[in-house]
Structures are given as C-alpha cells and as structure tokens.
Amino acid sequence: MDDELLGIMQMSDSLFPAGTFAMSNGIEAMHRAGDISTAADLEALLRSYLAHQTGPSDCAAAALAHRYAGEGNVGRIRDLDALYLASKSVRETREASVRSGTQMLKCITEILHDDAVAACAEEIRNGGMSGAYPVSFGVCCRAMGISARGTAMAVSYGFVAGCVGAALRLGIIQHMEAQGIIHSLKSDMERAARVGCDSDTVWQFCPQAEILQMAHENQDSKMFIT
C-alpha cells in the first residue's frame, strides 16, 4: 500500500515532467471572457468538469488502459487511444494531450522496463497510436504498481490541482482559496474516479466549455497551451 501511495503521489505531482502544468483547460480563455472571476466560479466549473468530462472520459480512459495493459492487449489500448482523441473536439486539447502522454511514456521508459509501456512507445513511433495522456497515464500507472482505482484517483486529483494552479497563476484566486476549492471538491473527485473505474467506454458532454476553449486558439497572447 505504501509503495502504491508513493507511486500515486509521484505520478500526480506537478514535478513529473509531462507538461500538464502548461494547461489551463480553457480557464485562461474563460477568465479573459469574464466567465470566471471568483473562486466560486472556478469551483462550479471544476465540479461540472469532473462530472461530465474528467470522470467519464479521462478517468475512464486511464482505468481502461490500465486494464488492457494488464491483459497485454495492445490492440485495445490502440483503439482506446483513437476513441479518446475522437471525443475531443478542441484541437489544442488533443495536441496537448498527445504531447503530455508521449512524454509520460518516455519518462517511465527511463525509470523501468514494462512490456506494455514499451509496446505503446513502439506503436507511437510506428504511427499506430498517438499516445493520448489519460491512456498513456493508465498504462504507466500499472507499470508503477498502482491499482486501477488509484490510477483514476490520480487523474481526478491531478486535473483539479492543475486547474487550480492555472487559476493561481492567472490571478483569479489566492492560495488559501485554492486549498479550499481542492478540499470542497474531494467528494467530486472520488465520484469521478469511481465513475471512471465502472465505465466500459469513454464519453463526455461539456459543449459550452468546449466552445469557450476553442476561443483560446485564436488569442494573440497566451500563458497556457490550452
């Protein structure tokens, strides 16, 4: 249990060089548009994201990738990768996910040898799959000895922590408010992870948020890549 807990902490830490710290998940564009200006606005947005996107999409993709890696079924991981990216209508989100996922696989390859990780890295080199972040994350977490449940929790927490960090850098909230938001969303994070572990496919429905995220692509000056 201690090894798994330490693995979860390592994989969900912003120190891990996967580049997720550079993503705001649309918060930058929403802030500029005046849709997010307070801690309450941010908390409401993240609660919606967890229920309608992070849980059924990102957590589900990670948990499924974890399962398929355990089965040694690279074909299903490849199909899951394609399905996940097809569900993302925002170009910046797709491209950022692929960059971070590919980088995560490279990092884990340097740390240890795992057949599923090596197979996915080879698929990316050959153009067989793109390496979407949650899919790569699930494969890598299994290689690190983390359970599917722990994997989904790490995705859920990492998403919230990343968004709160972006809001801090944008000046939307202060540090005490950031911790208050994370604490208030603990049950939502747990619920999103549970939904992800219970899913047999990936889906999401956040049309309004995605439309606002698309506006980010056309902004002249950006602090974040999404």
C-alpha positions in Angstrom: 0.0 0.0 0.0 2.8 2.4 0.8 4.5 1.8 -2.5 1.3 2.4 -4.3 0.6 5.6 -2.4 4.1 6.9 -3.2 3.5 5.9 -6.8 0.3 7.9 -7.0 2.0 10.9 -5.4 4.8 10.7 -7.9 2.5 10.3 -11.0 0.1 13.1 -10.0 2.8 15.5 -8.8 3.3 18.7 -11.0 7.1 17.9 -10.7 6.6 15.0 -13.1 7.9 16.2 -16.5 4.8 15.5 -18.6 4.0 19.2 -19.3 0.5 19.2 -17.7 1.4 22.4 -15.7 1.2 24.3 -19.0 -2.5 23.6 -19.5 -5.4 25.7 -18.1 -8.2 23.5 -19.7 -9.9 26.6 -21.0 -9.7 28.6 -17.8 -7.5 31.2 -19.4 -10.0 31.9 -22.2 -12.9 31.8 -19.8 -11.2 34.3 -17.5 -10.5 36.7 -20.4 -14.1 36.4 -21.5 -15.3 37.3 -18.0 -16.9 34.0 -17.3 -14.6 33.1 -14.4 -13.6 35.8 -12.0 -14.0 34.3 -8.5 -13.2 31.2 -6.5 -16.9 30.2 -6.6 -16.9 30.4 -10.4 -13.9 28.2 -10.6 -15.2 25.6 -8.1 -18.5 25.4 -10.1 -16.6 24.9 -13.3 -14.4 22.2 -11.9 -17.4 20.4 -10.4 -19.0 20.3 -13.8 -15.8 19.2 -15.5 -15.4 16.3 -13.0 -19.0 15.1 -13.6 -19.3 15.5 -17.3 -15.7 15.2 -18.6 -13.0 14.1 -16.2 -14.8 11.2 -14.7 -16.5 9.6 -17.8 -13.7 10.5 -20.2 -10.2 10.9 -18.6 -10.6 8.7 -15.6 -12.4 6.1 -17.7 -9.7 6.1 -20.3 -7.0 5.7 -17.7 -8.8 2.9 -15.9 -9.5 1.0 -19.2 -5.9 1.5 -20.4 -4.7 0.1 -17.0 -7.0 -3.0 -17.6 -5.9 -3.6 -21.2 -2.2 -3.2 -20.2 -2.7 -5.9 -17.6 -4.2 -8.1 -20.3 -1.3 -7.4 -22.6 -3.9 -6.3 -25.2 -2.1 -3.5 -27.1 -4.8 -3.6 -29.8 -7.4 -2.5 -27.3 -5.1 0.2 -26.0 -4.6 1.5 -29.6 -8.4 1.5 -30.1 -9.0 3.3 -26.8 -6.4 5.9 -27.8 -8.2 6.6 -31.0 -11.6 6.7 -29.3 -10.5 9.2 -26.7 -9.0 11.6 -29.2 -12.0 11.4 -31.4 -14.2 12.5 -28.5 -12.1 15.7 -28.1 -13.4 18.4 -30.4 -10.9 21.1 -29.3 -7.6 20.9 -31.4 -5.4 22.4 -28.6 -6.7 19.9 -26.1 -6.0 16.9 -28.5 -2.5 18.2 -29.3 -1.6 18.9 -25.7 -2.9 15.5 -24.6 -0.7 13.7 -27.1 2.4 15.7 -26.2 2.0 15.0 -22.5 1.1 11.4 -23.0 4.0 10.7 -25.2 6.4 12.5 -22.8 5.0 10.4 -19.9 5.7 7.1 -21.7 9.3 8.3 -22.4 9.8 9.2 -18.7 8.5 5.8 -17.5 10.7 4.0 -20.1 13.7 5.7 -18.5 12.6 4.6 -15.0 11.7 0.9 -15.6 11.0 -1.7 -18.2 7.5 -2.8 -18.8 6.2 -4.7 -21.8 3.0 -2.7 -22.2 4.8 0.6 -21.9 7.4 -0.5 -24.4 4.7 -1.7 -26.8 2.8 1.6 -26.6 6.0 3.6 -27.2 6.7 1.4 -30.2 3.1 1.9 -31.5 3.7 5.7 -31.2 7.0 5.5 -33.1 5.3 3.5 -35.9 2.2 5.8 -36.1 -0.1 3.1 -34.8 -1.4 5.3 -31.9 -1.0 8.9 -30.8 -0.4 8.5 -27.0 -3.3 10.5 -25.5 -2.4 11.5 -22.0 -5.0 9.5 -19.9 -4.4 6.3 -22.0 -0.6 6.6 -21.5 -1.2 7.5 -17.8 -3.2 4.3 -17.3 -0.5 2.1 -18.9 2.3 3.8 -16.9 0.4 3.7 -13.6 0.0 -0.1 -14.0 3.8 -0.4 -14.7 4.4 1.6 -11.5 2.3 -0.9 -9.4 -0.7 1.4 -9.0 -4.2 -0.1 -9.0 -6.9 0.9 -11.4 -8.7 2.7 -8.6 -5.5 4.6 -7.6 -4.9 5.5 -11.3 -8.4 7.0 -11.6 -7.9 8.9 -8.4 -4.6 10.3 -9.6 -6.2 11.5 -12.8 -9.0 13.1 -10.9 -6.8 14.9 -8.4 -4.2 15.8 -10.9 -6.8 17.5 -13.1 -8.2 19.6 -10.2 -4.8 20.5 -8.9 -3.6 21.6 -12.4 -6.7 23.8 -12.9 -6.3 25.4 -9.5 -2.7 26.0 -10.2 -3.5 27.7 -13.5 -6.1 29.9 -11.8 -3.5 30.9 -9.2 -1.1 32.0 -11.9 -3.9 33.9 -13.7 -4.6 35.8 -10.5 -8.2 34.5 -10.3 -7.7 33.1 -6.8 -5.3 33.2 -3.9 -3.5 30.3 -2.2 -6.0 29.8 0.7 -8.9 29.8 -1.8 -7.1 27.2 -3.9 -6.8 24.9 -0.9 -10.4 25.5 0.0 -11.5 24.5 -3.5 -9.5 21.3 -3.5 -10.9 20.4 -0.1 -14.5 21.2 -1.2 -14.1 19.0 -4.3 -12.8 15.9 -2.7 -16.1 14.0 -2.9 -16.5 15.1 -6.5 -13.0 13.8 -7.3 -13.8 10.5 -5.6 -17.0 10.2 -7.5 -15.3 11.0 -10.9 -12.7 8.3 -10.2 -15.5 5.8 -9.3 -17.4 6.6 -12.5 -14.2 6.1 -14.5 -13.4 2.7 -12.9 -17.0 1.5 -13.6 -17.1 2.6 -17.3 -16.6 0.3 -20.3 -16.1 3.2 -22.7 -15.3 6.9 -22.7 -17.7 9.8 -23.2 -18.0 13.5 -22.3 -20.6 16.3 -22.7 -19.3 19.8 -22.0 -20.3 21.8 -25.1 -20.3 25.2 -23.6 -16.9 24.8 -22.0 -15.5 23.4 -25.2 -16.8 26.3 -27.3 -15.0 28.7 -24.8 -11.9 26.5 -25.0 -11.9 26.9 -28.8 -11.6 30.7 -28.4 -8.3 30.2 -26.7 -6.8 29.0 -30.0 -7.3 32.5 -31.6 -5.9 34.6 -28.7 -2.9 36.6 -29.6 -1.1 36.3 -26.2 -1.3 33.1 -24.1 0.1 32.0 -20.8 -1.1 28.4 -21.3 -1.3 26.0 -24.3 -4.9 25.1 -23.6 
